[in-house]
């Protein structure tokens, strides 16, 4: 009996010594109670993607992982959407004028927005090219109406500052001289309501006369639904999903947007520029903020971002934001606490030059390194290294 006990103890010591010589693996998503310094890191994957179909990338502004698991790249200055597999093999290319953002809905329809503030759509199962489904210069005319030959502002669409100016004024001529629309990004709902909807990040400047020639900015996230007019599929504007404002649940200068399923509904993640320079997660059903503002919610901290351009979320709820002015990628946990930041200005390993797009799939980050004319990939690594 004593001999058996000695054998068991000896065997246990041998096993323990072997285990101590191995690297310890961390889970891919740390519990929220873990210290943020223990988070995983990312290793750049080679080779760098610098061309597709024999054509070098020219200012790629977005990268998107479709529901078909292909990689779609908005190759802006080449006026094309590129389709690649996850190994980097070129699959196809679609002409689109100056695309800056791309998305795909679960029906595998591709939607892109251009630098000319036009939304394009393509059914991946059809041979027809991308076609125009909405142009903002056509839409703006519906936001201004005429009463007794005097143009007035529809307060449903315009900033509260104009409402204040118009209070108590019997007759005031307010003429819109110019309307400058800037469409920044697009995303599709991951689950259907009655059908799949699309969201766009809008930044708009209006120049008025009659009130000192002031400029007023209209920022919002708009919702659209695809519909047929005769036999042509177009986008119909539905409503403002996220209105203008500096509080949570509102937006100023929205720049990037991402939607993802959550339980039986979905969530909307978006980032925004000056003056809030932050990111938010909203419930897609009522657009209510998911992350509260606390002393520890670093995703809301002033100065956390320079210019946040795009956002994505992984399967664990971790949030990734690409910062163009600081040439970096930031990772936050689902509660908005900073886990990891990497990147600097340059063209080498883990270096960027004004990156504008980010996507995530299967423990890999894809970054559109815009001014370096390339797509970078970073593989999740969970090794603890000194």
C-alpha positions as CSV (number, residue, x, y, z in Angstrom):
1,X,0.0,0.0,0.0
2,X,2.8,2.4,0.9
3,X,4.5,1.5,-2.4
4,X,1.3,2.5,-4.3
5,X,1.1,5.8,-2.5
6,X,4.7,6.6,-3.3
7,X,4.1,5.8,-6.9
8,X,1.0,8.1,-7.1
9,X,3.0,11.0,-5.4
10,X,5.9,10.5,-7.8
11,X,3.6,10.4,-10.8
12,X,1.9,13.7,-9.7
13,X,5.2,15.5,-9.4
14,X,6.3,14.4,-12.8
15,X,3.1,15.7,-14.4
16,X,3.4,19.0,-12.5
17,X,7.0,19.5,-13.7
18,X,6.0,18.9,-17.3
19,X,3.1,21.3,-17.2
20,X,5.3,24.0,-15.7
21,X,7.5,23.9,-18.8
22,X,4.6,24.7,-21.2
23,X,3.3,28.1,-22.2
24,X,0.0,29.0,-20.5
25,X,-2.8,29.7,-22.9
26,X,-5.4,32.4,-22.2
27,X,-9.0,32.2,-23.4
28,X,-9.8,34.3,-26.5
29,X,-12.1,36.5,-24.5
30,X,-11.1,37.3,-21.0
31,X,-13.7,37.6,-18.2
32,X,-14.6,41.2,-17.5
33,X,-13.2,40.9,-14.0
34,X,-9.7,40.2,-15.4
35,X,-7.2,43.1,-15.4
36,X,-7.1,44.8,-18.7
37,X,-3.3,44.4,-18.9
38,X,-3.7,40.7,-19.4
39,X,-5.5,41.0,-22.7
40,X,-4.5,39.2,-25.8
41,X,-2.3,40.7,-28.5
42,X,-2.3,40.6,-32.3
43,X,0.4,39.5,-34.7
44,X,0.6,40.8,-38.2
45,X,0.0,38.2,-40.9
46,X,2.0,38.1,-44.1
47,X,1.9,38.7,-46.9
48,X,0.5,42.2,-46.9
49,X,-2.3,42.6,-49.5
50,X,-1.2,45.4,-51.8
51,X,-3.0,44.5,-55.0
52,X,-6.0,42.5,-56.3
53,X,-6.5,41.2,-59.8
54,X,-3.2,42.6,-61.0
55,X,-4.1,46.1,-59.9
56,X,-2.5,47.9,-57.0
57,X,-4.9,49.2,-54.3
58,X,-5.3,53.0,-54.5
59,X,-6.7,54.5,-51.2
60,X,-8.8,51.6,-50.0
61,X,-11.2,53.1,-47.4
62,X,-13.2,50.2,-46.2
63,X,-13.0,46.4,-45.7
64,X,-16.0,44.2,-45.0
65,X,-16.5,40.5,-44.3
66,X,-19.7,39.4,-46.0
67,X,-22.2,36.8,-44.9
68,X,-20.8,34.7,-47.7
69,X,-17.4,35.0,-45.8
70,X,-15.7,36.8,-48.7
71,X,-13.7,39.9,-48.1
72,X,-15.0,43.1,-49.8
73,X,-12.8,46.1,-50.2
74,X,-13.8,49.6,-51.2
75,X,-10.8,50.4,-53.4
76,X,-11.8,54.1,-53.6
77,X,-9.4,55.7,-56.1
78,X,-9.6,52.7,-58.4
79,X,-13.4,53.1,-58.5
80,X,-14.1,49.5,-57.7
81,X,-15.3,47.0,-55.1
82,X,-12.9,44.1,-54.8
83,X,-14.0,40.6,-53.8
84,X,-11.3,38.3,-52.3
85,X,-11.3,35.1,-50.4
86,X,-9.8,34.9,-46.9
87,X,-6.5,33.6,-48.2
88,X,-6.1,36.8,-50.3
89,X,-7.0,35.2,-53.7
90,X,-8.8,37.6,-56.1
91,X,-12.3,36.5,-56.9
92,X,-14.0,39.5,-58.7
93,X,-14.2,43.2,-59.1
94,X,-17.2,45.5,-59.5
95,X,-17.1,49.1,-60.9
96,X,-18.5,51.7,-58.4
97,X,-17.6,55.4,-58.6
98,X,-15.3,56.3,-55.6
99,X,-16.7,53.8,-53.0
100,X,-15.9,54.7,-49.4
101,X,-18.0,52.1,-47.5
102,X,-19.4,48.6,-48.3
103,X,-21.8,46.3,-46.5
104,X,-23.7,43.1,-47.3
105,X,-27.1,42.0,-45.9
106,X,-28.1,38.3,-45.1
107,X,-29.7,38.1,-48.6
108,X,-26.2,38.6,-49.9
109,X,-27.0,42.0,-51.5
110,X,-24.1,44.4,-51.5
111,X,-24.6,48.1,-50.8
112,X,-22.0,50.7,-51.1
113,X,-21.8,54.5,-50.6
114,X,-19.7,56.7,-52.7
115,X,-17.8,59.9,-52.1
116,X,-20.4,61.5,-54.3
117,X,-23.0,60.7,-51.7
118,X,-24.9,58.1,-53.7
119,X,-25.9,54.6,-52.5
120,X,-25.4,51.7,-54.9
121,X,-26.7,48.2,-54.6
122,X,-26.0,44.9,-56.3
123,X,-27.6,41.5,-56.0
124,X,-24.7,39.0,-55.8
125,X,-26.8,36.4,-57.6
126,X,-27.5,38.7,-60.6
127,X,-25.2,39.6,-63.4
128,X,-26.2,43.2,-63.4
129,X,-23.6,45.7,-62.0
130,X,-24.1,48.0,-59.0
131,X,-26.9,50.4,-59.7
132,X,-27.8,53.7,-58.0
133,X,-30.7,53.3,-55.5
134,X,-30.5,56.6,-53.7
135,X,-28.9,60.0,-54.2
136,X,-28.9,62.6,-51.4
137,X,-29.2,65.6,-53.7
138,X,-32.6,64.3,-54.7
139,X,-33.6,63.7,-51.1
140,X,-32.7,67.2,-49.7
141,X,-35.4,68.9,-51.7
142,X,-38.0,67.1,-49.6
143,X,-36.7,68.6,-46.4
144,X,-37.7,72.2,-47.2
145,X,-41.2,73.3,-47.9
146,X,-42.7,76.7,-49.1
147,X,-45.4,78.6,-47.3
148,X,-46.7,81.9,-48.9
149,X,-43.5,82.2,-51.0
150,X,-41.4,82.1,-47.9
151,X,-39.1,79.1,-47.2
152,X,-39.3,77.8,-43.7
153,X,-37.4,75.1,-41.9
154,X,-39.1,71.8,-41.1
155,X,-38.0,71.4,-37.4
156,X,-38.4,67.6,-37.7
157,X,-35.2,67.5,-39.6
158,X,-33.2,70.5,-38.5
159,X,-31.2,71.5,-35.4
160,X,-32.7,72.8,-32.3
161,X,-30.7,76.0,-32.8
162,X,-33.0,77.0,-35.7
163,X,-36.1,76.3,-33.7
164,X,-34.9,78.9,-31.1
165,X,-34.3,81.4,-33.9
166,X,-37.8,81.0,-35.3
167,X,-39.7,81.2,-32.0
168,X,-41.9,84.3,-31.8
169,X,-41.1,85.4,-35.3
170,X,-44.2,86.1,-37.4
171,X,-42.4,86.5,-40.8
172,X,-38.8,85.5,-41.4
173,X,-37.3,84.7,-44.7
174,X,-35.0,81.8,-44.4
175,X,-33.5,80.8,-47.7
176,X,-31.2,77.7,-48.1
177,X,-28.4,78.8,-50.4
178,X,-26.4,75.6,-50.3
179,X,-26.8,72.1,-49.0
180,X,-23.6,70.0,-48.7
181,X,-24.2,66.4,-47.9
182,X,-21.4,64.1,-46.8
183,X,-22.3,60.4,-46.6
184,X,-19.8,58.4,-44.6
185,X,-20.7,54.8,-44.1
186,X,-23.4,52.1,-44.5
187,X,-24.5,48.9,-42.6
188,X,-27.3,46.4,-43.0
189,X,-29.4,44.9,-40.3
190,X,-28.3,41.3,-39.5
191,X,-31.8,40.0,-38.9
192,X,-35.1,40.9,-40.6
193,X,-37.8,43.0,-39.1
194,X,-40.4,42.9,-41.9
195,X,-37.4,43.0,-44.2
196,X,-33.7,43.9,-44.0
197,X,-33.0,47.6,-43.4
198,X,-29.9,49.7,-44.1
199,X,-28.3,52.5,-42.0
200,X,-26.2,55.4,-43.2
201,X,-24.0,57.9,-41.3
202,X,-24.8,61.3,-42.6
203,X,-23.0,64.6,-42.2
204,X,-24.7,67.7,-43.7
205,X,-23.9,71.4,-43.8
206,X,-26.6,74.0,-44.6
207,X,-25.8,77.6,-45.4
208,X,-28.7,80.0,-44.8
209,X,-29.5,83.6,-45.6
210,X,-31.9,85.7,-43.5
211,X,-30.2,84.6,-40.3
212,X,-26.8,86.1,-40.7
213,X,-25.6,83.6,-43.3
214,X,-24.8,81.0,-40.6
215,X,-24.0,77.4,-41.2
216,X,-25.8,74.6,-39.4
217,X,-24.8,71.0,-39.3
218,X,-27.3,68.2,-39.6
219,X,-25.8,64.9,-38.3
220,X,-27.7,61.7,-38.0
221,X,-27.9,58.0,-38.7
222,X,-30.6,57.4,-41.2
223,X,-32.6,54.2,-41.9
224,X,-33.6,53.0,-45.4
225,X,-35.6,50.0,-46.7
226,X,-35.2,48.5,-50.2
227,X,-38.4,48.6,-52.3
228,X,-39.4,48.1,-55.9
229,X,-40.6,51.0,-58.0
230,X,-42.0,49.3,-61.1
231,X,-39.3,46.7,-61.6
232,X,-36.4,48.7,-60.2
233,X,-35.1,48.2,-56.7
234,X,-34.5,51.5,-54.9
235,X,-34.0,52.7,-51.3
236,X,-36.7,54.5,-49.5
237,X,-35.9,56.8,-46.6
238,X,-37.7,55.7,-43.5
239,X,-36.7,57.8,-40.5
240,X,-33.9,59.1,-38.4
241,X,-32.5,56.2,-36.3
242,X,-30.0,58.2,-34.3
243,X,-30.6,62.0,-34.1
244,X,-28.1,64.8,-33.8
245,X,-26.8,65.6,-30.3
246,X,-23.9,65.2,-27.9
247,X,-25.6,62.9,-25.5
248,X,-25.7,59.1,-25.5
249,X,-28.1,57.8,-28.1
250,X,-27.4,60.8,-30.3
251,X,-24.6,61.6,-32.7
252,X,-22.4,64.4,-34.1
253,X,-20.2,63.7,-37.1
254,X,-20.8,59.9,-37.4
255,X,-18.1,58.3,-39.3
256,X,-18.4,54.5,-39.2
257,X,-21.1,52.0,-38.4
258,X,-21.5,48.2,-37.8
259,X,-24.5,46.0,-36.9
260,X,-24.5,42.6,-35.4
261,X,-27.0,40.1,-34.0
262,X,-27.6,40.0,-30.2
263,X,-29.9,37.4,-28.8
264,X,-33.2,37.7,-30.7
265,X,-32.5,41.2,-32.1
266,X,-29.5,43.2,-33.0
267,X,-27.2,46.1,-32.0
268,X,-25.7,49.1,-33.7
269,X,-22.1,50.1,-33.1
270,X,-21.0,53.5,-34.4
271,X,-18.1,55.9,-34.0
272,X,-18.1,59.7,-34.4
273,X,-15.7,62.6,-34.7
274,X,-15.3,66.0,-33.3
275,X,-16.3,67.2,-30.7
276,X,-17.3,64.0,-28.9
277,X,-14.7,61.7,-30.6
278,X,-16.2,58.5,-29.2
279,X,-18.0,55.3,-30.0
280,X,-21.4,54.0,-28.9
281,X,-23.4,50.7,-28.9
282,X,-27.2,51.0,-29.2
283,X,-30.0,48.5,-29.0
284,X,-31.3,48.1,-32.5
285,X,-34.9,47.8,-31.3
286,X,-35.2,51.1,-29.5
287,X,-31.8,52.7,-30.2
288,X,-31.1,52.9,-26.4
289,X,-27.5,53.0,-25.3
290,X,-26.1,49.7,-24.2
291,X,-23.0,51.0,-22.4
292,X,-23.7,53.5,-19.6
293,X,-21.4,56.4,-18.9
294,X,-19.3,55.8,-15.8
295,X,-15.9,56.8,-14.5
296,X,-14.5,53.6,-16.0
297,X,-16.1,53.8,-19.4
298,X,-13.0,54.7,-21.3
299,X,-14.6,54.5,-24.7
300,X,-16.3,57.8,-23.8
301,X,-13.1,59.5,-22.4
302,X,-12.2,62.8,-24.0
303,X,-9.0,62.4,-26.0
304,X,-9.3,58.7,-26.3
305,X,-9.5,59.0,-30.1
306,X,-8.0,61.4,-32.6
307,X,-10.3,60.7,-35.6
308,X,-12.3,57.5,-35.1
309,X,-13.1,56.3,-38.6
310,X,-14.6,52.8,-38.3
311,X,-15.8,50.2,-35.8
312,X,-16.5,46.5,-35.5
313,X,-17.4,44.0,-32.8
314,X,-16.3,40.4,-32.3
315,X,-18.3,37.4,-31.2
316,X,-17.5,38.1,-27.5
317,X,-18.8,41.7,-27.7
318,X,-15.3,43.3,-27.7
319,X,-15.2,46.5,-29.6
320,X,-12.5,47.5,-32.1
321,X,-12.1,51.1,-33.4
322,X,-9.6,52.3,-36.0
323,X,-8.1,55.8,-35.4
324,X,-7.0,57.5,-38.6
325,X,-5.2,60.5,-37.1
326,X,-3.3,58.4,-34.5
327,X,-2.7,55.6,-37.0
328,X,-3.8,52.9,-34.5
329,X,-6.3,50.2,-33.5
330,X,-8.0,50.2,-30.1
331,X,-9.8,47.3,-28.5
332,X,-12.4,47.7,-25.7
333,X,-14.3,45.1,-23.7
334,X,-18.1,45.0,-23.9
335,X,-18.3,47.5,-21.0
336,X,-16.1,50.1,-22.8
337,X,-12.9,49.6,-20.9
338,X,-9.7,49.8,-23.0
339,X,-8.0,46.4,-23.4
340,X,-5.4,47.0,-26.1
341,X,-4.0,49.6,-28.4
342,X,-1.4,49.1,-31.1
343,X,-0.1,50.9,-34.2
344,X,2.0,54.0,-35.1
345,X,2.7,56.1,-38.2
346,X,4.7,54.2,-40.8
347,X,4.6,51.5,-43.4
348,X,6.2,48.6,-41.5
349,X,4.9,45.9,-39.2
350,X,2.0,47.1,-37.1
351,X,2.3,50.6,-38.7
352,X,-0.4,52.5,-40.5
353,X,-1.0,55.7,-42.4
354,X,-4.5,57.1,-41.8
355,X,-6.3,53.8,-41.7
356,X,-10.1,54.1,-42.4
357,X,-11.6,50.7,-42.3
358,X,-11.7,47.7,-40.0
359,X,-13.4,44.3,-39.9
360,X,-13.2,41.1,-37.8
361,X,-13.7,37.4,-38.6
362,X,-12.6,34.3,-36.9
363,X,-10.0,35.8,-34.5
364,X,-8.5,37.9,-37.3
365,X,-8.6,41.7,-37.8
366,X,-8.6,43.3,-41.2
367,X,-7.5,46.9,-41.5
368,X,-7.8,49.2,-44.6
369,X,-4.5,51.0,-44.4
370,X,-5.7,53.8,-46.7
371,X,-2.7,56.0,-47.3
372,X,-0.3,53.1,-47.5
373,X,-2.6,51.6,-50.2
374,X,-2.8,48.1,-48.6
375,X,-4.9,45.8,-46.5
376,X,-3.3,44.4,-43.3
377,X,-4.4,41.4,-41.3
378,X,-3.7,40.6,-37.6
379,X,-4.1,37.2,-36.1
380,X,-5.2,36.9,-32.5
381,X,-2.5,35.5,-30.3
382,X,-3.1,34.2,-26.8
383,X,0.4,33.3,-25.8
384,X,1.7,34.9,-22.6
385,X,5.0,36.4,-23.5
386,X,7.5,38.3,-21.4
